[in-house]
Amino acid sequence: MRERCKKIWKLQKAQLHNLLNLVPADSWLPLLVISVSYNVAGSDPSSVIVNELGLHDIDKSRVSAFLVVFLVGKQHGFLSDEKLREGLKWLANESHHQPVLSGVKTHKLVMSHLCPVLEELVKMSDYKVGPNHNISVFNEALDWSLGEIAAAIKVIPMNWPCPETMLLKDFSDELLAVKLFLPSVRWSSAAKTASLEHTLKDCRLPRLPDDFSLLQSGSKMGKDFDNHRLLLENCRNIWHLSSLY
């Protein structure tokens, strides 16, 4: 009997650690261990479970804390809803605080930074503002937007929102709330954000040459300006950008 118990503990320990190895590093997740029985050999059943499952050996960057909860006390009886609630409450308190996010179109994100700067340029004298000033503030708005996207991705916990949210029943109130208040699953994954980042970088405008001797070229001036206009028009200034999520 004792040998059989050792094999069961060994098997459960291996299964648990294999599962936790799938959790990305730096996830810092809480682990709630629920037992439906209090019949664990030893004066301290919690310590027995902790030791047999090797919970102290778990990578702390994956699991930041753990708790053992028994749904049945020393006196055998029905499962305790109160004990389960206590465990779930602990799990919620130990979990990451979810960031407050709101949906924003990429075009509006860029314009939120670009418009105020352009308004300041309009107030300046025409002699102080050249084409490259406008090009620079446009490119800066793109760079600022890239930084905002990178910052939003950085504060998101791993795999948030979790794929399990899509397992909710169709047309249920819970699924409706998830779709209304949470981003789509894997919205911050590299596969989805890389194309957006590349598109924003491709929108950058090239600077015009600093040599404006063409202003003194007489009849050729109009033709040269046309060439610069075509240069700008041929830039990959793509505004049909996807939304952030």
ROSE-4610 file (N, C-alpha, C; in Angstrom, 1 decimal, always signed):
// ROSE-4610
residu = [M/M/M/R/R/R/E/E/E/R/R/R/C/C/C/K/K/K/K/K/K/I/I/I/W/W/W/K/K/K/L/L/L/Q/Q/Q/K/K/K/A/A/A/Q/Q/Q/L/L/L/H/H/H/N/N/N/L/L/L/L/L/L/N/N/N/L/L/L/V/V/V/P/P/P/A/A/A/D/D/D/S/S/S/W/W/W/L/L/L/P/P/P/L/L/L/L/L/L/V/V/V/I/I/I/S/S/S/V/V/V/S/S/S/Y/Y/Y/N/N/N/V/V/V/A/A/A/G/G/G/S/S/S/D/D/D/P/P/P/S/S/S/S/S/S/V/V/V/I/I/I/V/V/V/N/N/N/E/E/E/L/L/L/G/G/G/L/L/L/H/H/H/D/D/D/I/I/I/D/D/D/K/K/K/S/S/S/R/R/R/V/V/V/S/S/S/A/A/A/F/F/F/L/L/L/V/V/V/V/V/V/F/F/F/L/L/L/V/V/V/G/G/G/K/K/K/Q/Q/Q/H/H/H/G/G/G/F/F/F/L/L/L/S/S/S/D/D/D/E/E/E/K/K/K/L/L/L/R/R/R/E/E/E/G/G/G/L/L/L/K/K/K/W/W/W/L/L/L/A/A/A/N/N/N/E/E/E/S/S/S/H/H/H/H/H/H/Q/Q/Q/P/P/P/V/V/V/L/L/L/S/S/S/G/G/G/V/V/V/K/K/K/T/T/T/H/H/H/K/K/K/L/L/L/V/V/V/M/M/M/S/S/S/H/H/H/L/L/L/C/C/C/P/P/P/V/V/V/L/L/L/E/E/E/E/E/E/L/L/L/V/V/V/K/K/K/M/M/M/S/S/S/D/D/D/Y/Y/Y/K/K/K/V/V/V/G/G/G/P/P/P/N/N/N/H/H/H/N/N/N/I/I/I/S/S/S/V/V/V/F/F/F/N/N/N/E/E/E/A/A/A/L/L/L/D/D/D/W/W/W/S/S/S/L/L/L/G/G/G/E/E/E/I/I/I/A/A/A/A/A/A/A/A/A/I/I/I/K/K/K/V/V/V/I/I/I/P/P/P/M/M/M/N/N/N/W/W/W/P/P/P/C/C/C/P/P/P/E/E/E/T/T/T/M/M/M/L/L/L/L/L/L/K/K/K/D/D/D/F/F/F/S/S/S/D/D/D/E/E/E/L/L/L/L/L/L/A/A/A/V/V/V/K/K/K/L/L/L/F/F/F/L/L/L/P/P/P/S/S/S/V/V/V/R/R/R/W/W/W/S/S/S/S/S/S/A/A/A/A/A/A/K/K/K/T/T/T/A/A/A/S/S/S/L/L/L/E/E/E/H/H/H/T/T/T/L/L/L/K/K/K/D/D/D/C/C/C/R/R/R/L/L/L/P/P/P/R/R/R/L/L/L/P/P/P/D/D/D/D/D/D/F/F/F/S/S/S/L/L/L/L/L/L/Q/Q/Q/S/S/S/G/G/G/S/S/S/K/K/K/M/M/M/G/G/G/K/K/K/D/D/D/F/F/F/D/D/D/N/N/N/H/H/H/R/R/R/L/L/L/L/L/L/L/L/L/E/E/E/N/N/N/C/C/C/R/R/R/N/N/N/I/I/I/W/W/W/H/H/H/L/L/L/S/S/S/S/S/S/L/L/L/Y/Y/Y]
num = [1/1/1/2/2/2/3/3/3/4/4/4/5/5/5/6/6/6/7/7/7/8/8/8/9/9/9/10/10/10/11/11/11/12/12/12/13/13/13/14/14/14/15/15/15/16/16/16/17/17/17/18/18/18/19/19/19/20/20/20/21/21/21/22/22/22/23/23/23/24/24/24/25/25/25/26/26/26/27/27/27/28/28/28/29/29/29/30/30/30/31/31/31/32/32/32/33/33/33/34/34/34/35/35/35/36/36/36/37/37/37/38/38/38/39/39/39/40/40/40/41/41/41/42/42/42/43/43/43/44/44/44/45/45/45/46/46/46/47/47/47/48/48/48/49/49/49/50/50/50/51/51/51/52/52/52/53/53/53/54/54/54/55/55/55/56/56/56/57/57/57/58/58/58/59/59/59/60/60/60/61/61/61/62/62/62/63/63/63/64/64/64/65/65/65/66/66/66/67/67/67/68/68/68/69/69/69/70/70/70/71/71/71/72/72/72/73/73/73/74/74/74/75/75/75/76/76/76/77/77/77/78/78/78/79/79/79/80/80/80/81/81/81/82/82/82/83/83/83/84/84/84/85/85/85/86/86/86/87/87/87/88/88/88/89/89/89/90/90/90/91/91/91/92/92/92/93/93/93/94/94/94/95/95/95/96/96/96/97/97/97/98/98/98/99/99/99/100/100/100/101/101/101/102/102/102/103/103/103/104/104/104/105/105/105/106/106/106/107/107/107/108/108/108/109/109/109/110/110/110/111/111/111/112/112/112/113/113/113/114/114/114/115/115/115/116/116/116/117/117/117/118/118/118/119/119/119/120/120/120/121/121/121/122/122/122/123/123/123/124/124/124/125/125/125/126/126/126/127/127/127/128/128/128/129/129/129/130/130/130/131/131/131/132/132/132/133/133/133/134/134/134/135/135/135/136/136/136/137/137/137/138/138/138/139/139/139/140/140/140/141/141/141/142/142/142/143/143/143/144/144/144/145/145/145/146/146/146/147/147/147/148/148/148/149/149/149/150/150/150/151/151/151/152/152/152/153/153/153/154/154/154/155/155/155/156/156/156/157/157/157/158/158/158/159/159/159/160/160/160/161/161/161/162/162/162/163/163/163/164/164/164/165/165/165/166/166/166/167/167/167/168/168/168/169/169/169/170/170/170/171/171/171/172/172/172/173/173/173/174/174/174/175/175/175/176/176/176/177/177/177/178/178/178/179/179/179/180/180/180/181/181/181/182/182/182/183/183/183/184/184/184/185/185/185/186/186/186/187/187/187/188/188/188/189/189/189/190/190/190/191/191/191/192/192/192/193/193/193/194/194/194/195/195/195/196/196/196/197/197/197/198/198/198/199/199/199/200/200/200/201/201/201/202/202/202/203/203/203/204/204/204/205/205/205/206/206/206/207/207/207/208/208/208/209/209/209/210/210/210/211/211/211/212/212/212/213/213/213/214/214/214/215/215/215/216/216/216/217/217/217/218/218/218/219/219/219/220/220/220/221/221/221/222/222/222/223/223/223/224/224/224/225/225/225/226/226/226/227/227/227/228/228/228/229/229/229/230/230/230/231/231/231/232/232/232/233/233/233/234/234/234/235/235/235/236/236/236/237/237/237/238/238/238/239/239/239/240/240/240/241/241/241/242/242/242/243/243/243/244/244/244/245/245/245]
x = [+0.8/+0.0/+0.9/+1.9/+2.8/+3.5/+4.0/+4.6/+3.7/+2.4/+1.5/+1.2/+1.2/+1.0/+2.2/+3.4/+4.6/+4.6/+4.1/+4.0/+3.0/+1.9/+0.9/+1.4/+2.1/+2.7/+3.7/+4.5/+5.6/+5.0/+3.9/+3.2/+2.6/+1.9/+1.3/+2.3/+3.4/+4.5/+5.0/+5.3/+5.8/+4.8/+3.5/+2.5/+2.4/+2.4/+2.4/+3.5/+4.8/+5.9/+6.0/+5.6/+5.6/+4.6/+3.5/+2.5/+3.0/+3.7/+4.2/+5.4/+6.1/+7.2/+6.6/+5.4/+4.8/+4.4/+4.4/+4.1/+5.3/+5.1/+6.3/+7.0/+8.3/+9.1/+8.6/+8.7/+8.3/+6.8/+6.1/+4.6/+4.1/+4.9/+4.6/+3.1/+2.7/+1.3/+1.2/+0.0/-0.3/-0.8/-0.5/-0.9/-1.8/-3.0/-4.0/-4.1/-3.7/-3.8/-5.0/-6.0/-7.2/-7.3/-7.5/-7.6/-9.1/-9.7/-11.1/-11.1/-9.9/-9.8/-8.8/-9.1/-8.1/-7.3/-7.6/-6.9/-5.5/-4.6/-3.2/-2.3/-1.5/-0.7/+0.2/+0.3/+1.2/+0.4/+1.2/+0.5/+0.1/+0.8/+0.4/+0.2/-1.1/-1.4/-0.9/-1.0/-0.6/+0.9/+1.7/+3.2/+3.5/+2.7/+2.9/+2.7/+1.6/+1.3/+2.4/+2.8/+3.8/+5.1/+5.5/+6.8/+6.7/+5.6/+5.4/+5.3/+4.7/+4.6/+5.8/+6.7/+7.9/+7.5/+6.6/+6.1/+7.2/+8.1/+9.2/+10.2/+10.2/+11.2/+10.8/+9.6/+9.0/+9.7/+10.0/+10.6/+9.7/+10.3/+9.6/+9.2/+9.9/+9.4/+8.2/+7.9/+6.7/+5.5/+5.8/+4.8/+5.3/+4.7/+5.2/+4.7/+3.6/+3.1/+2.1/+1.9/+1.0/+0.3/-0.9/-1.7/-2.4/-2.5/-3.2/-4.5/-5.6/-6.9/-7.6/-8.1/-8.9/-10.4/-11.1/-12.5/-13.3/-12.7/-13.3/-12.4/-13.0/-12.2/-11.9/-11.5/-11.1/-12.4/-13.5/-14.8/-15.3/-15.4/-15.9/-17.3/-17.5/-18.9/-18.9/-19.8/-20.0/-18.8/-18.6/-17.6/-18.0/-17.0/-17.3/-17.2/-18.3/-18.3/-17.5/-17.5/-16.8/-15.3/-14.8/-13.3/-12.9/-13.8/-13.5/-13.5/-14.4/-14.5/-13.2/-12.8/-11.6/-10.4/-10.3/-9.2/-9.2/-10.4/-10.6/-10.3/-10.7/-10.4/-8.9/-8.2/-6.8/-6.2/-6.7/-6.2/-6.3/-7.5/-7.8/-6.9/-6.7/-5.8/-4.3/-3.9/-2.5/-2.3/-3.3/-3.2/-2.8/-2.3/-1.9/-3.1/-2.8/-3.8/-3.9/-5.0/-5.1/-5.1/-4.4/-4.3/-5.6/-5.8/-6.9/-6.6/-7.2/-7.0/-8.2/-8.1/-9.2/-8.8/-9.8/-9.5/-9.2/-8.2/-7.9/-7.5/-8.0/-7.5/-6.1/-5.2/-3.9/-3.8/-4.7/-4.7/-5.0/-5.9/-6.2/-5.1/-4.4/-3.2/-2.1/-1.8/-0.8/-1.3/-2.5/-3.0/-3.1/-3.3/-3.4/-2.1/-1.0/+0.3/+0.7/+0.3/+0.7/-0.1/-1.4/-2.2/-1.7/-1.5/-1.0/+0.3/+1.2/+2.5/+2.3/+1.4/+1.2/+0.5/-0.3/-1.0/+0.1/+1.1/+2.2/+3.0/+3.2/+4.0/+3.2/+1.9/+1.0/+1.2/+1.4/+1.6/+2.9/+3.9/+5.2/+5.3/+6.3/+6.4/+6.8/+6.3/+6.5/+8.0/+8.8/+10.2/+11.0/+10.3/+11.0/+10.6/+9.5/+9.0/+9.2/+10.0/+10.2/+9.6/+9.6/+9.1/+9.6/+10.9/+11.5/+11.0/+10.5/+9.9/+8.6/+7.8/+6.6/+6.8/+7.8/+8.2/+8.7/+9.5/+10.1/+9.0/+8.0/+7.0/+6.1/+5.9/+5.1/+5.8/+7.1/+7.9/+8.0/+8.1/+8.1/+6.8/+5.7/+4.4/+4.3/+4.9/+5.0/+5.8/+7.0/+7.9/+7.2/+6.5/+5.8/+4.7/+4.0/+3.0/+3.5/+4.7/+5.4/+5.7/+6.2/+6.5/+5.3/+4.2/+3.0/+2.5/+2.6/+2.2/+3.1/+4.4/+5.4/+5.1/+4.8/+4.6/+3.3/+2.3/+1.0/+1.3/+2.1/+2.4/+3.2/+4.1/+5.0/+4.3/+3.2/+2.5/+1.5/+1.3/+0.3/+0.8/+0.2/+0.6/+0.6/+1.4/+1.5/+0.1/-0.2/-1.4/-2.7/-2.7/-3.9/-4.6/-5.8/-6.7/-6.5/-6.8/-6.4/-7.3/-6.9/-7.7/-8.9/-9.0/-10.1/-11.4/-11.2/-12.4/-13.2/-12.6/-13.4/-14.2/-14.0/-14.8/-16.1/-16.4/-17.7/-18.8/-20.0/-21.1/-21.5/-21.8/-22.3/-23.5/-23.5/-24.6/-24.8/-23.9/-24.0/-23.6/-24.1/-23.7/-22.2/-21.6/-20.2/-19.4/-19.7/-19.0/-19.2/-20.4/-20.7/-19.8/-19.7/-18.9/-17.4/-16.9/-15.5/-15.3/-16.2/-16.0/-16.1/-16.9/-17.1/-16.0/-15.4/-14.5/-13.0/-12.8/-11.5/-11.0/-9.7/-9.1/-9.3/-9.1/-9.2/-8.0/-8.2/-7.2/-6.0/-4.8/-3.5/-3.3/-4.0/-3.9/-2.5/-1.8/-0.4/+0.7/+0.3/+1.4/+2.2/+3.4/+4.3/+3.8/+3.0/+2.5/+1.5/+0.8/-0.2/+0.4/+1.3/+1.9/+3.0/+3.7/+4.8/+4.4/+3.3/+2.8/+2.5/+1.9/+1.5/+2.7/+3.7/+5.0/+5.7/+5.7/+6.3/+5.6/+4.3/+3.5/+3.8/+3.8/+4.1/+5.5/+6.5/+7.8/+7.9/+7.1/+7.0/+6.3/+5.6/+4.9/+5.9/+7.0/+8.0/+8.3/+8.3/+8.6/+10.1/+10.7/+12.1/+12.3/+13.4/+13.7/+14.0/+13.7/+14.0/+15.5/+16.2/+17.6/+17.8/+18.8/+19.0/+19.5/+19.9/+20.4/+19.1/+18.8/+17.7/+18.1/+19.3/+19.7/+18.8/+17.8/+16.8/+16.0/+15.9/+15.1/+15.7/+17.0/+17.6/+17.8/+17.1/+17.3/+16.4/+15.6/+14.8/+13.7/+13.6/+12.5/+12.4/+13.5/+13.5/+12.9/+12.6/+12.1/+10.9/+9.9/+8.6/+8.8/+9.6/+9.9/+10.5/+11.5/+12.1/+11.1/+10.2/+9.2/+8.3/+8.0/+7.2/+7.8/+9.1/+9.9/+9.8/+10.0/+9.9/+8.5/+7.5/+6.1/+5.9/+6.4/+6.2/+6.9/+8.1/+8.9/+8.0/+7.4/+6.5/+5.3/+4.7/+3.5/+3.8/+5.0/+5.4/+5.8/+6.0/+6.3/+5.2/+5.5/+4.5/+3.8/+3.0/+2.3/+0.9/+0.9/-0.2/-1.1/-2.3/-3.2/-4.2/-4.3/-5.2/-4.6/-4.4/-3.8/-4.8/-4.4/-5.3/-5.4/-6.4/-6.6/-5.6/-5.4/-4.4/-4.8/-6.1/-6.6/-8.1]
y = [-1.2/+0.0/+1.3/+1.2/+2.4/+2.6/+1.5/+1.6/+2.2/+1.8/+2.3/+3.8/+4.2/+5.7/+6.5/+5.9/+6.6/+6.7/+5.7/+5.8/+6.8/+6.9/+7.9/+9.3/+9.5/+10.9/+11.2/+10.2/+10.5/+10.8/+10.1/+10.4/+11.8/+12.1/+13.4/+14.6/+14.3/+15.3/+15.6/+14.5/+14.6/+15.3/+15.0/+15.6/+17.1/+17.4/+18.8/+19.6/+19.1/+19.9/+19.9/+18.9/+19.0/+20.1/+20.2/+21.2/+22.6/+22.8/+24.1/+24.5/+23.5/+23.9/+24.5/+24.3/+25.0/+26.4/+26.8/+28.2/+29.1/+30.2/+31.0/+31.6/+31.7/+32.3/+33.7/+34.2/+35.6/+35.8/+34.7/+34.8/+35.1/+34.6/+34.9/+34.6/+33.4/+33.0/+32.4/+32.5/+31.8/+30.4/+29.5/+28.1/+27.7/+27.3/+26.8/+25.3/+24.6/+23.1/+22.7/+22.1/+21.7/+20.2/+19.8/+18.4/+18.2/+17.1/+16.8/+15.9/+15.6/+14.7/+15.2/+15.0/+15.4/+14.2/+13.1/+11.9/+11.7/+12.6/+12.5/+12.1/+11.1/+10.6/+11.7/+11.9/+12.9/+13.9/+14.5/+15.4/+16.7/+17.1/+18.3/+17.9/+17.7/+17.2/+18.2/+19.5/+20.5/+20.3/+20.1/+19.9/+18.7/+17.6/+16.4/+16.6/+17.3/+17.6/+18.5/+19.5/+20.4/+19.6/+18.8/+18.0/+17.0/+16.2/+15.2/+15.7/+16.9/+17.5/+18.3/+18.5/+19.3/+20.8/+21.4/+22.7/+23.8/+23.5/+24.4/+24.4/+23.4/+23.3/+24.0/+24.5/+25.1/+26.4/+26.7/+27.9/+29.1/+30.0/+31.1/+32.1/+32.2/+33.1/+32.6/+31.4/+30.8/+30.8/+30.4/+30.3/+31.1/+32.2/+33.1/+32.7/+32.0/+31.6/+30.4/+29.6/+28.5/+28.3/+27.7/+27.5/+26.1/+25.3/+24.1/+24.3/+23.9/+24.0/+22.6/+22.3/+21.0/+21.3/+20.7/+21.0/+20.2/+19.2/+18.4/+18.5/+18.8/+19.0/+17.6/+17.7/+16.5/+15.6/+16.3/+15.5/+15.3/+14.0/+13.7/+14.2/+14.7/+15.2/+15.7/+16.7/+17.2/+18.2/+18.4/+19.3/+20.7/+21.5/+22.8/+23.9/+24.6/+25.7/+26.9/+27.0/+28.1/+28.0/+26.7/+26.5/+26.8/+26.4/+26.7/+28.2/+28.9/+30.4/+31.0/+30.5/+31.1/+30.9/+29.7/+29.4/+30.3/+30.5/+31.3/+32.8/+33.2/+34.6/+34.8/+33.8/+34.0/+34.0/+33.2/+33.1/+34.5/+35.1/+36.4/+37.5/+37.4/+38.4/+38.3/+37.1/+36.9/+37.0/+37.1/+37.2/+38.6/+38.7/+40.0/+41.0/+42.2/+43.2/+43.5/+43.4/+43.5/+45.0/+45.3/+46.7/+47.3/+48.6/+49.2/+49.6/+48.9/+49.2/+49.7/+50.4/+50.8/+50.7/+50.3/+50.1/+51.5/+51.5/+52.7/+52.4/+53.1/+52.9/+53.5/+52.8/+53.3/+54.7/+55.0/+56.3/+57.4/+57.1/+58.1/+58.2/+57.1/+57.1/+58.0/+57.9/+58.8/+60.2/+60.5/+61.8/+62.5/+61.7/+62.3/+63.0/+62.5/+63.2/+64.2/+63.9/+64.8/+66.1/+66.1/+67.3/+68.4/+68.2/+69.3/+69.9/+69.1/+69.6/+70.4/+70.0/+70.7/+72.1/+72.1/+73.4/+74.4/+73.9/+74.8/+75.3/+74.4/+74.8/+75.9/+75.8/+76.8/+78.2/+78.2/+79.5/+80.2/+79.4/+79.9/+80.6/+81.4/+82.2/+81.2/+81.5/+80.7/+80.6/+81.6/+81.6/+80.7/+80.3/+79.4/+77.9/+77.7/+76.3/+75.9/+74.9/+74.3/+72.9/+72.4/+71.1/+70.0/+70.1/+69.0/+69.1/+70.3/+70.4/+69.5/+69.7/+68.9/+67.4/+67.1/+65.6/+65.1/+65.9/+65.4/+65.2/+66.1/+65.9/+64.7/+64.5/+63.3/+62.0/+62.0/+60.8/+60.6/+61.7/+61.6/+61.1/+61.4/+60.9/+59.4/+58.9/+57.5/+56.8/+57.4/+56.8/+56.8/+57.9/+57.9/+56.9/+56.6/+55.6/+54.2/+54.0/+52.7/+52.5/+53.6/+53.5/+53.2/+53.8/+53.6/+52.1/+51.6/+50.2/+49.3/+49.5/+48.7/+48.7/+49.9/+50.1/+49.3/+49.4/+48.6/+47.1/+46.6/+45.2/+44.8/+45.6/+45.3/+45.1/+45.9/+45.8/+44.7/+44.0/+43.0/+41.7/+41.0/+39.7/+38.7/+37.7/+36.6/+36.0/+35.9/+35.2/+35.9/+37.2/+37.9/+38.6/+38.5/+37.6/+36.1/+35.2/+33.8/+33.2/+32.2/+31.6/+30.9/+30.6/+29.9/+30.8/+32.1/+33.0/+32.7/+32.1/+31.7/+30.4/+29.8/+28.5/+28.8/+30.1/+30.4/+30.1/+29.9/+29.5/+30.6/+30.3/+31.3/+32.0/+33.3/+34.2/+34.3/+33.9/+34.0/+35.4/+35.9/+37.2/+37.3/+36.2/+36.2/+36.5/+35.7/+35.9/+37.3/+37.8/+39.2/+40.2/+40.0/+40.9/+40.8/+39.6/+39.4/+40.2/+40.1/+40.7/+42.2/+42.7/+44.2/+44.8/+44.2/+44.8/+44.3/+43.2/+42.7/+42.7/+42.8/+42.7/+41.3/+41.1/+39.8/+38.9/+37.6/+36.7/+36.8/+36.9/+37.0/+38.2/+39.3/+40.6/+41.1/+40.8/+41.4/+40.5/+39.4/+38.4/+39.0/+38.5/+39.1/+38.9/+37.8/+37.6/+38.6/+39.2/+40.3/+41.7/+41.9/+43.3/+43.6/+42.5/+42.7/+43.4/+43.0/+43.6/+45.1/+45.4/+46.8/+47.6/+47.1/+47.8/+48.1/+47.1/+47.2/+48.3/+48.3/+49.2/+50.6/+50.8/+52.2/+52.7/+51.8/+52.1/+52.5/+51.7/+52.0/+53.3/+53.9/+55.1/+56.3/+56.1/+57.2/+57.9/+59.2/+60.0/+60.3/+60.3/+60.7/+62.2/+62.6/+64.1/+64.6/+65.8/+66.5/+66.9/+67.0/+67.4/+68.8/+69.0/+70.4/+71.4/+71.0/+71.9/+72.4/+73.7/+74.3/+75.3/+75.0/+75.9/+75.9/+74.9/+74.9/+76.2/+76.9/+78.1/+79.2/+79.1/+80.1/+79.6/+78.5/+77.9/+78.4/+79.4/+80.1/+79.2/+79.0/+78.3/+76.8/+76.2/+74.8/+74.6/+75.7/+75.6/+74.8/+75.1/+74.4/+72.9/+72.5/+71.1/+70.4/+71.1/+70.5/+70.3/+71.3/+71.1/+69.9/+69.7/+68.6/+67.3/+67.2/+66.0/+65.7/+66.8/+66.6/+66.2/+66.7/+66.4/+64.9/+64.4/+63.0/+62.1/+62.6/+61.8/+61.6/+62.6/+62.5/+61.6/+61.8/+61.0/+59.5/+59.2/+57.8/+57.1/+57.9/+57.2/+56.3/+55.3/+54.3/+54.9/+56.0/+56.6/+55.9/+54.8/+53.9/+54.3/+54.7/+55.1/+54.0/+53.0/+51.9/+50.9/+51.4/+50.6/+49.9/+48.7/+47.9/+48.5/+48.2/+48.7/+48.0/+48.6/+48.1/+46.7/+46.5/+45.2/+45.1]
z = [+0.0/+0.0/+0.0/+0.8/+0.9/-0.4/-1.0/-2.3/-3.4/-3.3/-4.3/-4.1/-2.8/-2.6/-3.1/-2.9/-3.4/-4.9/-5.6/-7.1/-7.5/-6.8/-7.1/-6.9/-5.8/-5.5/-6.6/-6.9/-7.9/-9.3/-9.6/-10.9/-10.9/-9.8/-9.7/-9.7/-9.1/-9.1/-10.5/-11.2/-12.6/-13.5/-13.4/-14.2/-13.9/-12.6/-12.2/-12.7/-12.6/-13.0/-14.5/-15.2/-16.7/-17.1/-16.4/-16.8/-16.5/-15.4/-15.0/-15.9/-16.4/-17.4/-18.6/-18.9/-20.1/-19.9/-18.6/-18.2/-18.6/-19.3/-19.7/-18.5/-18.5/-17.4/-17.2/-16.0/-15.6/-15.6/-15.5/-15.5/-14.1/-13.1/-11.7/-11.3/-11.6/-11.3/-9.9/-9.3/-8.1/-8.4/-7.5/-7.7/-6.5/-6.9/-5.8/-6.0/-4.9/-4.9/-4.1/-4.7/-4.0/-3.8/-2.5/-2.2/-1.7/-2.2/-1.8/-0.6/+0.0/+1.2/+2.2/+3.4/+4.5/+4.9/+4.3/+4.8/+4.1/+4.6/+4.1/+5.3/+5.1/+6.2/+6.7/+8.0/+8.6/+9.5/+10.4/+11.4/+10.7/+9.6/+8.9/+7.4/+7.1/+5.7/+4.7/+4.9/+3.9/+3.6/+4.7/+4.5/+3.7/+3.9/+3.2/+1.7/+1.3/-0.1/-0.7/+0.1/-0.4/-0.7/+0.2/+0.0/-1.1/-1.1/-2.1/-3.5/-3.6/-5.0/-5.3/-4.4/-4.7/-5.0/-4.3/-4.6/-4.3/-3.3/-3.0/-4.1/-5.0/-6.1/-7.4/-7.4/-8.6/-8.9/-10.2/-10.6/-10.1/-9.3/-8.7/-9.7/-10.9/-11.9/-12.6/-12.5/-13.1/-12.0/-10.8/-9.8/-8.6/-8.3/-7.3/-5.9/-5.8/-4.5/-4.7/-3.6/-3.7/-2.4/-2.5/-1.3/-1.4/-0.4/-0.3/+0.4/-0.2/+0.4/+0.4/+1.6/+1.7/+1.7/+0.8/+0.7/+1.7/+2.3/+3.3/+4.6/+5.7/+6.9/+7.6/+8.8/+9.6/+9.8/+10.0/+10.1/+8.7/+8.3/+6.9/+6.7/+5.6/+5.3/+3.8/+3.6/+2.3/+2.0/+0.7/+0.2/+0.7/+1.1/+1.7/+0.6/+0.3/-0.6/+0.0/+1.3/+2.0/+1.8/+1.9/+1.7/+0.2/-0.7/-2.1/-2.4/-1.8/-2.0/-1.4/-0.2/+0.4/-0.5/-1.1/-2.1/-3.3/-3.9/-5.0/-4.7/-3.5/-3.1/-3.0/-2.4/-2.3/-3.7/-4.6/-6.0/-6.7/-6.5/-7.1/-6.5/-5.2/-4.6/-5.0/-5.3/-5.7/-7.2/-7.9/-9.4/-9.8/-11.0/-11.6/-11.6/-11.3/-11.5/-13.0/-13.6/-15.0/-15.4/-16.5/-16.9/-17.4/-17.4/-17.9/-19.4/-20.3/-21.7/-22.4/-23.5/-24.3/-25.8/-26.6/-28.0/-28.7/-29.6/-30.3/-31.7/-32.7/-34.1/-34.2/-35.0/-35.1/-35.7/-36.7/-37.3/-36.2/-35.3/-34.3/-33.3/-33.0/-32.1/-32.7/-34.0/-34.6/-34.6/-34.9/-35.0/-33.7/-32.6/-31.3/-30.9/-31.4/-31.2/-32.3/-33.5/-34.6/-34.6/-34.4/-34.5/-33.6/-32.3/-31.4/-31.9/-32.4/-32.9/-34.1/-35.0/-36.3/-35.9/-34.9/-34.5/-34.1/-33.4/-33.0/-34.2/-35.2/-36.4/-37.1/-37.2/-37.9/-37.3/-36.0/-35.3/-35.6/-36.1/-36.4/-37.7/-37.9/-39.2/-40.3/-41.5/-42.7/-43.0/-42.6/-42.9/-41.9/-40.8/-39.8/-40.0/-40.8/-41.0/-42.4/-42.6/-43.9/-44.1/-45.3/-45.5/-44.6/-44.2/-43.4/-41.9/-41.5/-40.2/-40.1/-41.2/-41.2/-41.3/-42.1/-42.3/-41.0/-40.2/-39.0/-37.9/-37.8/-36.8/-37.2/-38.5/-38.9/-38.5/-38.8/-38.4/-36.9/-36.2/-34.7/-34.2/-34.8/-34.4/-34.6/-35.7/-35.9/-34.9/-34.5/-33.6/-32.2/-31.8/-30.6/-30.5/-31.6/-31.6/-31.4/-32.1/-31.9/-30.4/-29.8/-28.3/-27.5/-27.8/-27.0/-27.2/-28.4/-28.6/-27.8/-27.9/-27.2/-25.7/-25.2/-23.7/-23.3/-24.1/-23.8/-23.8/-24.7/-24.8/-23.6/-23.1/-22.0/-20.7/-20.5/-19.2/-19.2/-20.3/-20.3/-19.8/-18.8/-18.3/-19.4/-19.2/-20.2/-20.5/-21.8/-22.3/-21.7/-21.7/-21.2/-22.4/-22.6/-21.8/-22.2/-21.3/-21.6/-22.6/-23.4/-24.4/-23.9/-22.6/-22.1/-22.1/-22.3/-22.3/-23.5/-24.6/-25.7/-25.6/-24.4/-24.2/-23.5/-23.2/-22.6/-23.6/-23.1/-23.9/-24.9/-26.1/-27.1/-26.6/-26.8/-26.5/-25.0/-24.2/-22.7/-22.3/-21.1/-20.6/-20.4/-20.0/-19.7/-21.0/-22.0/-23.3/-23.9/-23.7/-24.2/-23.5/-22.1/-21.3/-21.8/-22.0/-22.5/-23.8/-24.7/-26.0/-25.9/-25.0/-24.8/-24.1/-23.1/-22.2/-22.3/-23.0/-23.1/-24.5/-24.8/-26.1/-26.6/-27.9/-28.5/-28.0/-28.0/-27.5/-28.4/-27.7/-28.4/-29.2/-28.8/-29.5/-29.4/-28.3/-28.1/-28.5/-29.2/-29.7/-30.8/-30.9/-31.9/-33.3/-33.5/-34.8/-35.3/-34.3/-34.6/-34.6/-33.7/-33.6/-34.6/-35.1/-36.0/-37.3/-37.9/-39.1/-38.9/-37.7/-37.4/-37.3/-36.6/-36.4/-37.7/-38.6/-39.9/-40.7/-40.7/-41.4/-41.0/-39.7/-39.2/-39.6/-39.6/-40.0/-41.5/-42.3/-43.7/-44.0/-43.1/-43.3/-43.2/-42.7/-42.5/-43.8/-43.8/-45.0/-45.1/-46.2/-46.4/-46.3/-45.8/-45.7/-47.1/-47.3/-48.6/-48.5/-49.6/-49.5/-49.0/-48.2/-47.6/-48.7/-49.8/-50.9/-51.6/-51.4/-52.1/-53.2/-53.8/-54.9/-56.0/-56.1/-57.2/-57.2/-56.0/-56.0/-56.9/-57.3/-58.1/-59.6/-59.9/-61.2/-62.3/-62.0/-63.0/-63.5/-64.8/-65.4/-65.0/-64.5/-64.1/-62.7/-62.0/-60.6/-60.5/-61.4/-61.4/-61.6/-62.5/-62.8/-61.6/-60.9/-59.8/-58.6/-58.4/-57.4/-57.7/-58.9/-59.3/-59.0/-59.2/-58.9/-57.4/-56.5/-55.1/-54.7/-55.3/-55.0/-55.3/-56.5/-56.8/-55.9/-55.4/-54.4/-53.2/-52.7/-51.5/-51.7/-52.9/-53.2/-53.4/-53.8/-54.0/-52.7/-51.6/-50.4/-49.9/-49.2/-48.7/-47.5/-47.8/-46.7/-46.6/-45.9/-45.9/-44.6/-44.9/-43.8/-43.4/-44.2/-44.0/-43.0/-41.8/-40.7/-39.9/-39.4/-38.6/-37.2/-36.5/-35.2/-34.2/-33.1/-32.1/-31.6/-31.4/-31.1/-31.5]
